[in-house]
Amino acid sequence: MATARVPRRFCRCACFCSENLYVARYGLHLRFRDEQQVRRDYGQILRSKGCVSPEDFQQLFTELEQEVQRRQQLAQDSAARKALIASSYRPARPEVYITLQDAALAPEFRAAVEYSASPGAHREGLLQQLETLSEEKRIYRIPVFTLAFCSALLAELAHFEQSDLPKGRPNTMNNHGVLLHELGLDEPLVTPLRERFLQPLMTQLYPEYCEGPLDSHRAFVVKYAPGQDRELGCHYDNAELTLNVALGKAFTGGALYFGGLFQAPSALMETLEVEHVVGQGVLHRGGQLHGARPLGTGERWNLVIWLRASAVRNRLCPMCCREPDLLDDEGFGDGFTREEPTTVDVCALT
Protein backbone atom coordinates (compact mmCIF):
# COMPACT_ATOMS: atom_id res chain seq x y z
CA MET A 1 0.00 0.00 0.00
CA ALA A 2 1.48 3.34 -1.03
CA THR A 3 1.27 6.14 1.52
CA ALA A 4 2.02 9.84 1.49
CA ARG A 5 2.57 12.21 4.38
CA VAL A 6 -0.25 14.64 5.09
CA PRO A 7 0.99 18.27 5.16
CA ARG A 8 0.77 19.70 8.67
CA ARG A 9 -1.99 22.28 9.10
CA PHE A 10 -1.21 25.11 11.47
CA CYS A 11 -3.88 26.90 13.48
CA ARG A 12 -4.48 29.76 15.86
CA CYS A 13 -6.32 29.82 19.16
CA ALA A 14 -9.68 31.58 19.12
CA CYS A 15 -8.41 33.79 21.97
CA PHE A 16 -6.34 35.72 19.41
CA CYS A 17 -9.42 37.85 18.73
CA SER A 18 -10.37 38.45 22.35
CA GLU A 19 -7.26 38.31 24.56
CA ASN A 20 -4.25 40.56 24.98
CA LEU A 21 -5.61 43.47 22.94
CA TYR A 22 -3.18 46.38 23.33
CA VAL A 23 -4.43 49.92 23.92
CA ALA A 24 -1.42 52.18 23.42
CA ARG A 25 -3.00 55.27 24.98
CA TYR A 26 -3.33 53.53 28.34
CA GLY A 27 -0.41 51.13 27.96
CA LEU A 28 -2.62 48.14 28.74
CA HIS A 29 -3.31 44.71 27.33
CA LEU A 30 -7.01 43.92 27.75
CA ARG A 31 -9.36 40.99 27.39
CA PHE A 32 -12.45 42.00 25.41
CA ARG A 33 -15.71 40.07 25.38
CA ASP A 34 -18.14 42.97 25.70
CA GLU A 35 -18.38 46.42 27.26
CA GLN A 36 -19.73 45.15 30.58
CA GLN A 37 -16.83 42.72 30.98
CA VAL A 38 -14.24 45.45 30.28
CA ARG A 39 -15.81 47.79 32.82
CA ARG A 40 -15.96 45.00 35.40
CA ASP A 41 -12.41 43.70 34.88
CA TYR A 42 -10.51 46.92 34.13
CA GLY A 43 -12.67 49.85 35.25
CA GLN A 44 -10.52 50.82 38.21
CA ILE A 45 -7.16 50.70 36.42
CA LEU A 46 -8.59 52.43 33.33
CA ARG A 47 -9.90 55.31 35.45
CA SER A 48 -6.50 55.59 37.14
CA LYS A 49 -4.95 56.03 33.69
CA GLY A 50 -7.38 58.74 32.57
CA CYS A 51 -10.25 56.79 31.01
CA VAL A 52 -12.99 58.51 32.98
CA SER A 53 -15.78 60.05 30.91
CA PRO A 54 -18.44 58.20 28.89
CA GLU A 55 -16.72 59.54 25.78
CA ASP A 56 -13.40 58.03 26.91
CA PHE A 57 -14.98 54.62 27.37
CA GLN A 58 -16.85 54.80 24.07
CA GLN A 59 -13.60 55.61 22.25
CA LEU A 60 -11.94 52.67 24.00
CA PHE A 61 -14.71 50.26 22.98
CA THR A 62 -14.54 51.50 19.39
CA GLU A 63 -10.78 50.89 19.30
CA LEU A 64 -11.19 47.41 20.76
CA GLU A 65 -13.86 46.49 18.22
CA GLN A 66 -11.66 47.77 15.39
CA GLU A 67 -8.72 45.71 16.68
CA VAL A 68 -10.88 42.57 16.81
CA GLN A 69 -11.95 43.17 13.20
CA ARG A 70 -8.32 43.71 12.16
CA ARG A 71 -7.28 40.45 13.78
CA GLN A 72 -10.11 38.55 12.15
CA GLN A 73 -8.89 39.74 8.73
CA LEU A 74 -5.18 39.55 9.50
CA ALA A 75 -4.31 36.30 7.70
CA GLN A 76 -6.17 37.22 4.51
CA ASP A 77 -4.77 40.76 4.42
CA SER A 78 -1.23 39.47 5.02
CA ALA A 79 -1.52 36.90 2.24
CA ALA A 80 -2.72 39.60 -0.16
CA ARG A 81 0.21 41.88 0.74
CA LYS A 82 2.69 39.02 0.30
CA ALA A 83 1.33 38.20 -3.16
CA LEU A 84 1.50 41.85 -4.24
CA ILE A 85 5.06 42.24 -2.95
CA ALA A 86 6.14 39.03 -4.72
CA SER A 87 4.77 40.28 -8.02
CA SER A 88 5.84 43.93 -7.82
CA TYR A 89 8.85 44.42 -5.59
CA ARG A 90 12.43 44.55 -6.91
CA PRO A 91 15.00 43.92 -4.14
CA ALA A 92 18.00 46.19 -3.72
CA ARG A 93 20.12 43.43 -2.18
CA PRO A 94 19.07 40.15 -3.84
CA GLU A 95 21.85 38.26 -2.05
CA VAL A 96 19.86 38.28 1.21
CA TYR A 97 17.19 36.19 -0.52
CA ILE A 98 19.62 33.37 -1.25
CA THR A 99 19.26 30.41 1.11
CA LEU A 100 21.10 31.20 4.35
CA GLN A 101 24.83 30.70 3.97
CA ASP A 102 27.25 29.87 6.76
CA ALA A 103 29.26 32.95 5.78
CA ALA A 104 26.40 35.16 7.01
CA LEU A 105 26.71 33.74 10.50
CA ALA A 106 29.18 34.74 13.18
CA PRO A 107 31.89 32.11 13.81
CA GLU A 108 30.95 31.99 17.52
CA PHE A 109 27.38 31.12 16.60
CA ARG A 110 28.38 28.36 14.20
CA ALA A 111 30.72 26.89 16.78
CA ALA A 112 28.05 26.91 19.50
CA VAL A 113 25.55 25.22 17.18
CA GLU A 114 28.10 22.63 16.08
CA TYR A 115 28.82 21.81 19.71
CA SER A 116 25.08 21.64 20.55
CA ALA A 117 24.50 19.07 17.80
CA SER A 118 27.52 16.93 18.66
CA PRO A 119 27.33 13.60 20.55
CA GLY A 120 27.71 14.11 24.28
CA ALA A 121 26.87 17.83 24.18
CA HIS A 122 25.43 19.20 27.41
CA ARG A 123 24.12 22.49 28.69
CA GLU A 124 27.09 23.30 30.92
CA GLY A 125 29.48 22.89 28.01
CA LEU A 126 27.36 25.12 25.79
CA LEU A 127 27.18 27.85 28.42
CA GLN A 128 30.95 28.23 28.16
CA GLN A 129 30.41 29.47 24.60
CA LEU A 130 27.65 31.96 25.45
CA GLU A 131 27.43 35.12 27.53
CA THR A 132 25.13 34.44 30.46
CA LEU A 133 23.17 37.62 31.15
CA SER A 134 21.14 36.02 33.93
CA GLU A 135 21.29 32.39 34.98
CA GLU A 136 18.27 32.91 37.24
CA LYS A 137 16.18 34.27 34.36
CA ARG A 138 17.95 32.01 31.82
CA ILE A 139 18.79 34.86 29.45
CA TYR A 140 21.84 34.53 27.22
CA ARG A 141 23.62 36.39 24.43
CA ILE A 142 25.73 35.28 21.48
CA PRO A 143 26.93 36.80 18.19
CA VAL A 144 24.57 35.56 15.46
CA PHE A 145 25.22 37.44 12.19
CA THR A 146 28.32 39.02 10.72
CA LEU A 147 28.35 42.79 10.52
CA ALA A 148 28.43 42.52 6.73
CA PHE A 149 25.21 40.50 6.68
CA CYS A 150 23.53 42.90 9.12
CA SER A 151 24.46 45.79 6.82
CA ALA A 152 23.11 44.02 3.73
CA LEU A 153 19.85 43.08 5.43
CA LEU A 154 19.39 46.62 6.76
CA ALA A 155 19.95 48.05 3.28
CA GLU A 156 17.27 45.75 1.89
CA LEU A 157 14.80 46.61 4.65
CA ALA A 158 15.37 50.34 4.20
CA HIS A 159 14.83 49.95 0.44
CA PHE A 160 11.52 48.19 1.06
CA GLU A 161 10.49 50.84 3.60
CA GLN A 162 10.94 53.50 0.92
CA SER A 163 8.71 51.67 -1.56
CA ASP A 164 5.02 52.48 -1.91
CA LEU A 165 3.99 48.85 -1.40
CA PRO A 166 1.68 48.00 1.52
CA LYS A 167 3.40 46.95 4.71
CA GLY A 168 2.09 44.76 7.49
CA ARG A 169 3.42 45.94 10.80
CA PRO A 170 4.82 43.49 13.37
CA ASN A 171 2.12 43.84 16.03
CA THR A 172 -0.08 46.36 17.82
CA MET A 173 2.85 47.57 19.95
CA ASN A 174 5.25 48.21 17.04
CA ASN A 175 4.06 50.59 14.34
CA HIS A 176 7.28 50.52 12.33
CA GLY A 177 9.00 47.45 10.97
CA VAL A 178 8.61 44.59 8.51
CA LEU A 179 7.02 41.13 8.60
CA LEU A 180 9.66 38.91 7.02
CA HIS A 181 7.26 36.35 5.55
CA GLU A 182 5.51 39.13 3.59
CA LEU A 183 8.85 40.24 2.18
CA GLY A 184 9.67 36.67 1.11
CA LEU A 185 12.46 36.12 3.65
CA ASP A 186 10.89 33.29 5.66
CA GLU A 187 11.91 30.48 3.34
CA PRO A 188 15.49 31.51 2.52
CA LEU A 189 16.47 33.05 5.87
CA VAL A 190 14.31 32.34 8.90
CA THR A 191 13.27 28.72 8.30
CA PRO A 192 16.83 27.42 7.80
CA LEU A 193 18.02 29.52 10.76
CA ARG A 194 15.35 27.87 12.93
CA GLU A 195 15.74 24.32 11.65
CA ARG A 196 19.50 24.03 11.20
CA PHE A 197 20.87 26.33 13.87
CA LEU A 198 18.41 27.42 16.54
CA GLN A 199 16.85 24.00 17.07
CA PRO A 200 20.00 22.28 18.43
CA LEU A 201 21.05 25.38 20.37
CA MET A 202 17.68 25.87 22.05
CA THR A 203 17.32 22.16 22.77
CA GLN A 204 20.38 22.34 24.99
CA LEU A 205 19.39 25.61 26.67
CA TYR A 206 15.66 25.08 27.12
CA PRO A 207 14.94 21.34 26.82
CA GLU A 208 11.49 21.62 28.40
CA TYR A 209 10.31 23.66 25.39
CA CYS A 210 11.93 21.35 22.85
CA GLU A 211 10.38 17.97 23.66
CA GLY A 212 9.07 18.23 20.10
CA PRO A 213 10.63 20.30 17.33
CA LEU A 214 10.50 24.06 17.12
CA ASP A 215 8.26 23.60 14.12
CA SER A 216 7.13 27.15 13.34
CA HIS A 217 7.99 30.77 13.93
CA ARG A 218 6.92 34.38 13.50
CA ALA A 219 9.73 36.69 12.41
CA PHE A 220 9.73 40.45 12.08
CA VAL A 221 12.04 43.44 12.19
CA VAL A 222 11.18 46.35 14.47
CA LYS A 223 12.41 49.88 13.90
CA TYR A 224 12.84 52.60 16.52
CA ALA A 225 13.59 56.18 15.46
CA PRO A 226 12.86 59.81 16.44
CA GLY A 227 9.28 60.68 15.50
CA GLN A 228 8.37 56.98 15.28
CA ASP A 229 8.38 54.22 17.87
CA ARG A 230 10.89 55.13 20.60
CA GLU A 231 10.24 52.54 23.30
CA LEU A 232 8.30 49.36 23.96
CA GLY A 233 6.02 48.71 26.91
CA CYS A 234 6.28 45.67 29.13
CA HIS A 235 4.86 42.50 27.57
CA TYR A 236 5.51 38.83 26.95
CA ASP A 237 5.76 37.02 23.63
CA ASN A 238 3.34 34.60 22.00
CA ALA A 239 6.14 32.07 21.71
CA GLU A 240 7.93 29.39 23.64
CA LEU A 241 11.35 30.97 22.98
CA THR A 242 12.60 34.22 21.47
CA LEU A 243 15.72 35.37 19.63
CA ASN A 244 16.26 39.14 19.44
CA VAL A 245 19.19 40.26 17.23
CA ALA A 246 20.38 43.87 17.04
CA LEU A 247 20.95 44.73 13.36
CA GLY A 248 21.96 48.40 13.81
CA LYS A 249 22.12 51.24 12.89
CA ALA A 250 23.95 53.81 15.04
CA PHE A 251 21.91 54.57 18.17
CA THR A 252 22.02 55.28 21.87
CA GLY A 253 19.58 54.11 24.53
CA GLY A 254 16.81 51.60 23.91
CA ALA A 255 18.13 48.93 26.29
CA LEU A 256 16.05 45.83 26.84
CA TYR A 257 14.75 45.20 30.32
CA PHE A 258 13.57 41.86 31.71
CA GLY A 259 11.45 40.90 34.67
CA GLY A 260 10.32 37.44 35.68
CA LEU A 261 7.91 35.06 34.00
CA PHE A 262 4.53 36.69 33.43
CA GLN A 263 2.75 34.18 35.69
CA ALA A 264 4.70 35.40 38.75
CA PRO A 265 2.91 38.02 40.94
CA SER A 266 6.15 39.96 41.51
CA ALA A 267 7.41 39.55 37.96
CA LEU A 268 8.68 43.15 37.63
CA MET A 269 10.09 43.66 41.10
CA GLU A 270 13.69 43.14 39.97
CA THR A 271 14.56 43.92 36.39
CA LEU A 272 17.65 43.16 34.33
CA GLU A 273 18.82 45.71 31.74
CA VAL A 274 20.62 44.55 28.59
CA GLU A 275 22.34 46.86 26.13
CA HIS A 276 22.14 46.00 22.44
CA VAL A 277 25.27 44.90 20.56
CA VAL A 278 25.01 44.94 16.76
CA GLY A 279 25.12 41.43 15.31
CA GLN A 280 24.48 39.78 18.65
CA GLY A 281 21.30 38.02 19.70
CA VAL A 282 19.59 37.76 23.08
CA LEU A 283 17.94 34.40 23.83
CA HIS A 284 15.08 34.19 26.32
CA ARG A 285 11.83 32.42 27.14
CA GLY A 286 8.75 33.89 25.50
CA GLY A 287 6.95 34.16 28.83
CA GLN A 288 9.65 36.43 30.26
CA LEU A 289 8.22 39.89 30.83
CA HIS A 290 10.31 42.44 28.93
CA GLY A 291 10.28 45.79 27.18
CA ALA A 292 12.58 48.44 25.73
CA ARG A 293 13.73 51.68 27.33
CA PRO A 294 13.34 54.90 25.31
CA LEU A 295 15.66 55.38 22.36
CA GLY A 296 18.18 58.18 22.86
CA THR A 297 19.48 59.06 19.40
CA GLY A 298 19.74 57.45 15.97
CA GLU A 299 17.83 54.44 14.60
CA ARG A 300 17.63 50.97 16.09
CA TRP A 301 16.55 47.96 14.01
CA ASN A 302 16.16 44.53 15.59
CA LEU A 303 15.26 41.14 14.14
CA VAL A 304 12.87 39.28 16.45
CA ILE A 305 12.07 35.61 15.92
CA TRP A 306 9.35 33.97 17.97
CA LEU A 307 10.10 30.24 18.09
CA ARG A 308 7.11 27.97 18.59
CA ALA A 309 6.77 24.29 19.47
CA SER A 310 3.35 22.84 18.71
CA ALA A 311 3.97 19.89 21.06
CA VAL A 312 4.08 22.40 23.93
CA ARG A 313 1.47 24.95 22.94
CA ASN A 314 -1.10 22.41 21.77
CA ARG A 315 -1.56 21.56 25.46
CA LEU A 316 -1.80 25.12 26.76
CA CYS A 317 -2.16 28.38 24.86
CA PRO A 318 0.45 30.81 26.25
CA MET A 319 -1.84 33.79 25.75
CA CYS A 320 -5.09 32.66 27.40
CA CYS A 321 -3.51 29.92 29.57
CA ARG A 322 -6.22 27.45 28.55
CA GLU A 323 -6.42 24.46 26.26
CA PRO A 324 -6.40 26.09 22.81
CA ASP A 325 -9.67 26.44 20.90
CA LEU A 326 -8.23 25.79 17.43
CA LEU A 327 -9.21 27.65 14.27
CA ASP A 328 -7.63 26.99 10.87
CA ASP A 329 -5.23 29.70 9.73
CA GLU A 330 -2.84 30.60 6.94
CA GLY A 331 0.86 29.74 6.92
CA PHE A 332 2.22 28.96 10.37
CA GLY A 333 -0.83 30.50 12.03
CA ASP A 334 0.02 30.89 15.70
CA GLY A 335 1.96 27.65 15.83
CA PHE A 336 -0.79 25.28 16.97
CA THR A 337 -1.49 22.05 15.06
CA ARG A 338 -4.42 19.69 14.86
CA GLU A 339 -4.11 15.99 15.59
CA GLU A 340 -4.12 14.40 12.14
CA PRO A 341 -3.00 11.04 10.72
CA THR A 342 0.57 11.20 9.46
CA THR A 343 -0.12 9.13 6.33
CA VAL A 344 -2.88 8.49 3.85
CA ASP A 345 -3.49 5.60 1.48
CA VAL A 346 -2.59 7.01 -1.91
CA CYS A 347 -4.22 4.03 -3.70
CA ALA A 348 -7.53 4.85 -2.07
CA LEU A 349 -7.41 8.32 -3.59
CA THR A 350 -6.89 7.12 -7.17
Secondary structure, 3 states (H helix, E strand, C coil): CCEEECCCCEEEEHHHHCCCEEECCCCEEECCCCHHHHHHHHHHHHHHCCCCCHHHHHHHHHHHHHHHHHHHHHHHHHHHHHHHHHHHCCCCCHHHHCCCCHHHECHHHHHHHHHHCCCCCCHHHHHCCCEEEECCCCEEEEECECHHHHHHHHHHHHHHHHCCCCCCCCCCCCCCEEEHHHHCCHHHHHHHHHHHHHHHHHHHHCHHHCCCCCCEEEEEEEEECCCCCCCEEEECCCCCEEEEEEEECCEEECCEEEEEECCCCCCCCCCEEECCCCCEEEEEECCEEEEECCEEEECEEEEEEEEECHHHHCCCCCCCCCCCCEEECCCCCCCEECCCCCEEECHHHC
